[in-house]
Amino acid sequence: MCLVYAPKRISYTYEGMVIRTILAIIDHNENVGRKVIGDQLKYSKATKEYKLQEKYQAKDESWRLALVQDCVKFVTDDKFIEFSPDFDELLKPFDLPKTIAATEKPSIEKLREGKMRGKRM
C-alpha cells in the first residue's frame, strides 16, 4: 500500500514521506476485513503463468471524503482543530541532519583546482 502513496521513483521530503505513510496506514486500516467475493485469474510476470487469486469486495473510500471535509473545516473554521505540539513530534520525532556526508563539503574552487591537476580530492 505504501507504494501506491509513495512510489520509489519519486523523491519526497521527510515530512511528505511521513504524511504519505500515514495515508497508506489509514487506507489499509479502513479496508481490513473485506470479504472474499470470488476468484480471479492473474498473470504472474515472475512465473510467466496464470494463477488463481481471491477477489475481494470493493474498497471503502469514504475516509477520503471525510479527510477532505476535515481539511476544509480546518482552513475555514479557526475553532475546528487547535494546533498541538504533538503534531510536530509526530512529523519530526528527531532532528534531521542537513546531509549524510561524513566529510565537510569542499569549495568549488578546490574541486576545480584538483580537476585541472588531474587529482582526486
C-alpha distance (Angstrom), angle and dihedral (degrees) to the residues before:
residue distance angle dihedral
M1 . . .
C2 3.81 . .
L3 3.81 90.4 .
V4 3.81 89.9 59.1
Y5 3.81 91.9 57.8
A6 3.82 99.3 30.6
P7 3.81 113.6 26.8
K8 3.81 113.6 -161.8
R9 3.81 93.8 -127.6
I10 3.82 91.4 66.9
S11 3.81 124.2 70.5
Y12 3.81 118.0 -136.6
T13 3.77 135.5 -173.5
Y14 3.79 116.4 -107.1
E15 3.81 91.7 -104.3
G16 3.81 91.3 47.6
M17 3.79 90.8 52.0
V18 3.82 92.3 49.4
I19 3.81 91.8 50.0
R20 3.81 92.5 46.7
T21 3.80 89.9 49.9
I22 3.81 89.8 51.0
L23 3.83 89.6 51.9
A24 3.82 90.0 51.2
I25 3.82 89.9 50.7
I26 3.81 92.6 49.5
D27 3.82 91.4 48.0
H28 3.81 91.2 49.4
N29 3.81 94.8 46.1
E30 3.80 93.5 47.5
N31 3.80 91.2 54.3
V32 3.80 102.5 41.6
G33 3.78 112.2 124.3
R34 3.80 99.7 30.0
K35 3.79 112.1 164.8
V36 3.79 123.5 -112.4
I37 3.81 108.2 -116.7
G38 3.80 99.3 -179.6
D39 3.79 145.9 -54.4
Q40 3.78 132.1 -67.3
L41 3.78 136.6 -170.3
K42 3.81 116.3 -113.2
Y43 3.79 127.6 -175.9
S44 3.81 116.0 -131.7
K45 3.80 115.6 -147.9
A46 3.81 90.1 -163.1
T47 3.81 97.4 55.8
K48 3.82 95.6 23.6
E49 3.78 89.7 -134.3
Y50 3.76 137.8 106.6
K51 3.78 117.7 -108.3
L52 3.77 135.1 -172.5
Q53 3.80 114.5 -110.0
E54 3.79 131.5 -178.1
K55 3.80 115.6 -105.2
Y56 3.81 116.8 -143.0
Q57 3.78 131.0 -156.7
A58 3.80 116.4 -92.3
K59 3.79 118.1 -74.3
D60 3.79 119.8 -100.9
E61 3.81 106.9 -118.1
S62 3.83 97.2 176.8
W63 3.82 91.0 107.1
R64 3.81 88.8 68.4
L65 3.80 93.6 58.4
A66 3.81 91.0 46.3
L67 3.81 90.1 50.6
V68 3.82 92.4 50.4
Q69 3.81 91.0 47.5
D70 3.81 90.4 51.0
C71 3.82 90.2 49.8
V72 3.81 91.1 51.6
K73 3.82 90.6 48.6
F74 3.80 90.1 48.8
V75 3.81 91.3 54.4
T76 3.81 96.9 41.6
D77 3.83 101.9 35.5
D78 3.81 117.7 54.9
K79 3.80 92.4 -164.5
F80 3.82 97.3 50.1
I81 3.81 97.1 87.9
E82 3.77 127.8 4.6
F83 3.76 115.0 -142.7
S84 3.77 111.2 -109.0
P85 3.81 129.7 -162.9
D86 3.81 85.5 -132.0
F87 3.82 87.5 77.2
D88 3.80 90.6 60.6
E89 3.80 90.5 47.9
L90 3.80 89.9 51.6
L91 3.80 94.9 48.5
K92 3.81 97.1 37.5
P93 3.81 110.4 25.1
F94 3.83 90.2 165.3
D95 3.79 139.2 13.2
L96 3.78 111.9 -85.4
P97 3.81 118.9 -139.7
K98 3.81 117.1 -120.7
T99 3.80 90.4 -127.3
I100 3.79 139.9 6.4
A101 3.81 92.6 -139.6
A102 3.81 114.2 125.2
T103 3.81 93.6 -151.2
E104 3.77 132.6 54.6
K105 3.80 116.9 -94.7
P106 3.83 110.9 -102.2
S107 3.78 122.5 -136.7
I108 3.79 120.1 -97.9
E109 3.81 89.8 -118.1
K110 3.83 91.4 57.9
L111 3.78 91.4 49.6
R112 3.81 92.3 48.3
E113 3.81 90.9 48.1
G114 3.79 91.1 52.6
K115 3.82 91.3 46.7
M116 3.81 91.7 53.2
R117 3.82 91.2 52.3
G118 3.80 92.4 44.8
K119 3.80 92.3 -117.7
R120 3.74 130.0 135.2
M121 3.75 118.2 -131.1
